[in-house]
Every structure is written in structure tokens, then in C-alpha cells.
Amino acid sequence: MALAKPGDPDAGKNGVDRIYLPGRREPVVLDPADPVIHLIQRIRDESHRFAVTYYRKLHTRDTLTSRLKEIKGIGKTRTLSLLRHFGSLERVRRASLKDLAQAPSMNLDAASRVFNILRQEAGLTK
């Protein structure tokens, strides 16, 4: 099954969604007041929201992991270790130098580089 929004951009909220079913050439058009179409629209909207949220999270993770890997002495192993240890990218950013140094596979020198660069990027230090 596929739900298609109105093809005419000028239709706006007045346009009618069309439902395409397998094996049928013509779409099924339900009355806009029909509760079934509202349910299908909510399912569509929620699946889009879920996909966009997932994509943003993935993009943010990829951006920070790429940035972490660019730091001297921080490769794939340490990047993954930091993410596993802190649970999120934001927590890595907020971690203290001491906390970073205590993470698995980290040492004070590597933690110091991560800490200084992430704080600098966040505008917290000069």
C-alpha cells in the first residue's frame, strides 16, 4: 500500500490523499473526514518523523565520530570506546578531562586532546 499526497502544490490542506493498492491501477480515494484516512495519515506522519529523527541522530554521530577520528591519537577504537562508555555524543562533549581519561582505551594525553578540541569547537575555550 502507498499513500500519495496531492500532486498539486496549490491544493495544500484541501488536496485529497490517494491510496494505491497492489494490483490496482487506480487509487482509492477516501472522504477526507473518514477516520480511516486519518489513521493512515497519522501512520505515515509518524513513520516520517521516526525516519527523520533516526537520520539526524545518525548524521550527528557520523559527524562527531569523523571529527574524533581526525584528532591525533584517536582512531576507530578510541572513538567507539568513548561512544560506548559515555552512551551518547553529547555526553562525550560534556565529559570532564578526568572522565575522558578514565574511559576504556584512553589515557591522559589522548583525553586532553579530545577535551581541548571539543571544548574549543563548542566555544568554551580560546
trRosetta pair geometry for C-beta under 8 A, 3 or more apart (Angstrom, degrees):
i j d omega theta_ij theta_ji phi_ij phi_ji
1 19 6.4 -16 -167 -171 102 97
1 20 6.9 151 -159 81 49 56
1 21 5.7 -13 -106 -105 77 63
1 22 7.3 -78 -61 -17 49 82
2 19 7.4 153 80 -158 46 49
2 20 4.3 -9 59 56 98 107
3 17 5.6 2 -175 178 97 121
3 18 7.4 156 -157 79 50 44
3 19 5.7 -20 -102 -103 70 69
3 20 7.7 -159 -73 20 23 76
3 40 5.7 160 -87 154 142 115
3 41 7.2 -174 174 -87 155 56
3 44 5.2 -90 64 -75 144 143
4 7 7.6 1 156 -56 116 82
4 17 6.6 157 77 -161 46 68
4 18 4.7 -15 59 60 102 94
4 19 7.8 -170 19 -78 76 22
4 20 6.4 54 -15 -17 111 109
4 27 6.9 -86 34 -109 120 150
5 15 6.7 63 172 106 73 137
5 17 6.0 -38 -108 -107 42 83
6 11 4.0 -83 130 77 155 152
6 15 2.5 -77 -27 -179 155 143
6 16 6.2 91 -79 42 103 42
6 17 7.1 -85 -40 -76 69 44
7 11 7.9 72 60 2 43 137
8 11 4.2 97 82 -26 100 106
8 15 6.3 179 60 -99 89 124
9 12 7.8 44 163 -58 47 58
11 14 5.5 -128 180 76 68 81
11 15 3.1 73 132 -67 131 103
11 16 7.9 -88 175 5 140 55
12 15 6.5 153 61 -9 31 95
16 29 5.7 40 143 -155 133 110
16 32 6.1 -109 -114 -65 83 101
17 30 7.8 -12 77 45 90 92
17 37 6.3 151 61 -163 119 112
17 40 7.6 -175 116 100 146 119
17 41 6.5 -176 -13 -83 165 104
18 27 3.6 24 176 152 113 158
18 28 7.2 139 -169 63 66 42
18 29 5.6 -37 -112 -87 76 81
19 27 5.9 137 62 -171 40 91
19 28 4.4 -30 69 62 103 96
19 29 7.5 176 21 -78 80 32
19 30 6.9 36 -2 -12 123 103
19 37 7.9 -129 -41 -110 120 85
19 40 6.8 -35 -93 174 122 167
20 24 7.1 -169 -164 79 61 96
20 27 5.1 -58 -77 -105 68 88
20 28 7.8 177 -80 16 23 77
21 24 4.6 39 70 27 94 124
21 28 6.4 43 -16 -11 112 117
24 27 7.7 123 116 -93 113 25
24 28 7.5 37 112 -39 155 90
30 34 4.5 -89 163 45 115 149
30 36 6.0 -120 -150 79 163 108
30 37 4.3 -170 85 -57 131 117
31 34 4.5 113 65 -32 85 100
31 37 7.3 -155 75 -1 47 138
32 37 6.5 -98 -131 89 33 153
34 37 4.7 83 74 4 98 102
34 38 7.3 -167 97 -6 53 85
35 38 5.3 -54 -151 37 42 117
35 39 6.3 46 152 -23 71 101
36 39 5.7 -53 -152 33 32 112
36 40 6.5 29 152 -15 65 106
37 40 5.6 -53 -146 40 35 111
37 41 6.1 38 153 -21 66 107
38 41 5.7 -54 -145 38 29 112
38 42 6.4 30 155 -20 64 105
39 42 5.8 -55 -149 35 30 110
39 43 6.5 31 153 -19 64 104
40 43 5.7 -52 -150 35 32 113
40 44 6.4 34 151 -18 64 105
41 44 5.6 -53 -148 37 33 113
41 45 6.1 31 155 -18 67 107
42 45 5.7 -52 -141 39 31 110
42 46 6.1 30 158 -18 65 108
43 46 6.0 -57 -145 39 27 109
43 47 6.3 25 156 -18 63 107
44 47 6.0 -60 -149 37 27 107
44 48 6.4 26 155 -17 64 107
45 48 5.7 -55 -150 37 31 111
45 49 6.3 33 152 -20 65 106
46 49 5.5 -51 -145 36 34 113
46 50 6.3 36 154 -20 65 105
47 50 5.6 -50 -146 36 32 114
47 51 6.3 33 154 -19 64 106
48 51 5.7 -55 -146 37 31 110
48 52 6.2 28 157 -17 66 108
49 52 5.9 -57 -145 38 28 108
49 53 6.2 29 156 -19 64 109
50 53 5.9 -57 -147 37 27 111
50 54 6.3 27 156 -17 64 108
51 54 5.8 -56 -147 38 29 111
51 55 6.2 29 155 -20 65 107
52 55 5.7 -53 -145 36 30 112
52 56 6.3 31 156 -19 64 106
53 56 5.9 -56 -149 36 28 110
53 57 6.4 27 154 -17 64 108
54 57 5.8 -58 -149 38 30 111
54 58 6.2 29 155 -18 66 109
55 58 5.7 -57 -146 39 29 112
55 59 6.1 30 156 -20 66 108
56 59 5.7 -54 -143 37 29 111
56 60 6.2 30 156 -19 64 106
57 60 5.8 -55 -148 36 28 111
57 61 6.4 28 154 -18 63 107
58 61 5.8 -56 -148 37 29 111
58 62 6.2 28 155 -17 65 108
59 62 5.8 -54 -145 38 30 110
59 63 6.2 32 155 -23 64 107
60 63 5.7 -55 -148 34 29 113
60 64 6.5 18 159 -9 65 107
60 89 6.1 -164 138 47 101 156
61 64 6.2 -62 -147 42 28 101
61 65 6.0 22 160 -14 67 112
61 83 7.6 64 -149 -128 104 139
61 89 5.8 -157 -104 -45 61 132
62 65 5.9 -56 -137 41 27 106
62 66 6.1 31 160 -22 63 108
63 66 5.9 -57 -151 35 24 111
63 67 6.4 22 151 -17 61 108
64 67 5.4 -55 -147 38 36 113
64 68 6.1 38 153 -22 69 103
64 89 4.5 127 46 -149 165 130
64 92 7.2 131 165 67 138 137
64 93 7.8 -89 -132 -54 137 105
65 68 5.5 -48 -143 35 34 113
65 69 6.3 36 156 -20 65 105
65 79 5.1 90 -148 176 84 133
65 83 7.1 -13 -89 -54 106 137
65 89 7.9 -94 -44 -102 74 117
66 69 5.9 -56 -150 36 29 111
66 70 6.7 33 150 -25 62 105
67 70 5.7 -54 -156 27 34 115
67 71 7.5 41 147 -29 61 95
67 117 7.9 -179 160 137 102 125
67 121 7.6 27 -175 -75 147 168
68 71 5.9 -46 -165 14 41 114
68 74 5.3 -102 166 139 77 135
68 78 7.6 -147 157 104 115 93
68 79 4.5 132 106 -112 131 101
68 82 6.8 -148 -151 51 154 148
68 92 7.7 -34 -84 153 134 153
68 114 6.8 18 -135 -123 90 105
69 74 6.3 -133 -110 111 28 87
69 75 6.2 44 -137 -142 82 36
69 76 6.6 23 -109 -69 116 54
69 79 5.5 -26 -66 -55 81 146
70 74 7.9 -3 57 72 33 106
71 74 4.2 26 76 29 102 127
71 113 5.3 141 177 137 118 115
71 114 6.0 110 126 -86 171 64
71 117 5.6 -148 -102 19 120 162
72 113 6.2 -113 61 -154 83 158
73 78 7.5 30 137 7 68 164
73 109 7.0 -52 138 118 172 102
73 110 4.9 -133 126 -105 123 93
73 113 6.3 113 53 34 118 158
74 78 4.8 -110 -144 87 67 134
74 79 6.1 95 164 -59 95 81
74 110 6.1 132 -72 -163 84 105
74 113 6.9 -154 -28 96 115 124
74 114 6.2 107 -78 -74 148 103
75 78 5.9 93 48 22 56 96
75 79 6.8 -103 115 -7 29 100
76 79 5.7 -60 -145 38 26 113
76 80 6.2 20 162 -14 65 109
77 80 6.2 -60 -149 39 25 104
77 81 6.2 26 153 -21 63 112
77 105 5.9 -131 139 -175 102 159
78 81 5.3 -53 -142 38 33 117
78 82 6.3 37 157 -22 66 102
78 105 5.3 -149 -100 120 69 118
78 106 6.3 102 -144 -82 105 76
78 110 6.4 -106 -145 173 154 145
79 82 6.0 -55 -153 33 28 109
79 83 6.6 22 153 -14 63 108
80 83 5.7 -57 -147 39 33 110
80 84 6.1 32 156 -18 68 107
81 84 5.9 -56 -145 38 28 108
81 85 6.0 25 158 -19 64 112
81 103 6.1 126 137 148 100 108
81 104 4.9 -127 -163 86 118 90
81 105 4.3 -134 -78 40 174 125
81 106 6.9 -173 111 -36 132 88
82 85 5.8 -59 -142 39 26 110
82 86 6.0 -3 170 6 65 114
82 92 5.2 63 158 -116 114 125
82 100 7.4 4 -122 -139 110 82
82 103 5.7 48 -104 152 62 162
82 106 7.1 79 -77 -60 90 127
82 114 7.3 -165 -102 -150 153 161
83 86 6.7 -68 -134 50 22 90
83 87 7.7 151 173 -30 52 4
83 88 7.7 27 -152 -116 72 6
83 89 7.0 -11 -115 -75 93 66
83 92 6.9 -38 -86 -51 54 134
84 87 7.7 21 -180 -71 23 44
84 104 7.8 -31 80 46 115 123
85 103 4.3 140 95 -141 173 103
85 104 6.0 -179 -73 20 125 88
86 91 3.9 -179 167 106 108 114
86 92 4.8 159 60 -65 161 68
86 95 6.0 -88 -106 -58 136 130
86 99 7.9 84 -94 147 105 118
86 103 7.1 -37 -39 -103 91 132
87 91 5.7 36 60 30 84 154
88 91 4.6 96 61 4 85 103
88 92 7.3 -142 98 -6 49 82
89 92 5.6 -48 -155 29 39 113
89 93 6.7 40 148 -18 66 103
90 93 5.5 -52 -155 35 37 115
90 94 6.3 22 153 -10 69 111
91 94 5.7 -60 -139 45 34 104
91 95 6.3 57 154 -50 65 94
92 95 5.8 -36 -151 1 30 120
92 100 7.7 78 -156 -103 70 99
92 114 7.6 -77 175 167 103 126
92 118 7.1 -140 129 -114 87 164
93 118 5.2 -153 -126 174 67 128
93 122 6.4 116 -171 -62 115 138
95 99 4.3 -127 -169 90 99 125
95 100 5.0 122 119 -57 127 84
95 103 7.9 10 -175 -43 162 124
95 115 7.5 -101 93 -100 87 90
96 99 4.6 97 52 6 79 101
96 100 7.0 -142 93 -4 42 85
96 115 7.8 12 167 -122 32 128
97 100 5.8 -55 -149 36 31 112
97 101 6.3 30 154 -19 65 108
97 108 7.9 45 164 -148 100 75
97 111 5.8 111 -166 138 66 111
97 112 6.3 33 -147 -95 115 61
97 115 4.6 12 -96 -97 80 168
98 101 5.8 -58 -149 37 29 110
98 102 6.4 21 156 -15 64 111
99 102 5.9 -62 -148 39 30 108
99 103 7.1 49 151 -42 62 92
100 103 5.9 -38 -161 1 36 117
100 106 6.0 -127 156 168 66 160
100 111 3.7 144 113 -149 104 102
100 114 5.6 -166 -166 78 145 125
100 115 5.5 -154 22 -59 159 102
101 106 5.7 -149 -140 123 29 113
101 107 6.6 2 -149 169 82 23
101 108 4.7 19 -127 -93 131 58
101 110 8.0 137 -110 67 65 77
101 111 3.8 -103 -71 9 67 166
101 112 7.7 32 -74 -39 106 71
102 106 7.3 7 52 72 16 117
103 106 4.4 53 69 10 89 133
103 111 7.4 146 28 -95 101 111
106 110 5.3 -138 -150 84 74 120
106 111 5.0 78 168 -62 122 96
106 114 7.9 -58 -134 11 126 142
107 110 5.3 86 50 17 72 101
107 111 6.7 -139 93 -6 31 96
108 111 5.6 -58 -140 42 28 113
108 112 6.0 35 158 -27 64 106
109 112 5.8 -54 -151 30 25 113
109 113 6.9 24 153 -17 60 102
110 113 5.8 -54 -154 33 34 110
110 114 6.5 30 151 -14 67 106
111 114 5.8 -56 -148 40 33 109
111 115 5.9 35 155 -22 68 111
112 115 5.7 -53 -140 38 28 113
112 116 6.1 23 163 -16 64 110
113 116 6.2 -59 -143 39 25 106
113 117 6.2 16 163 -12 63 113
114 117 6.3 -65 -145 41 24 104
114 118 6.0 14 164 -11 65 115
115 118 6.4 -65 -144 41 20 103
115 119 6.1 14 162 -13 62 114
116 119 6.0 -60 -143 41 25 107
116 120 6.1 28 157 -23 63 110
116 125 7.0 -70 -149 65 67 151
117 120 5.6 -54 -145 35 29 113
117 121 6.3 28 156 -18 64 106
118 121 5.7 -52 -146 37 32 111
118 122 6.3 25 155 -14 64 109
119 122 5.7 -60 -146 42 31 107
119 124 4.3 -81 -170 66 85 117
119 125 4.8 45 127 5 113 110
120 123 7.7 42 176 -70 31 23
120 124 7.4 -86 -67 51 22 73
120 125 5.4 -56 -83 68 64 94
120 126 7.6 10 -124 141 87 8
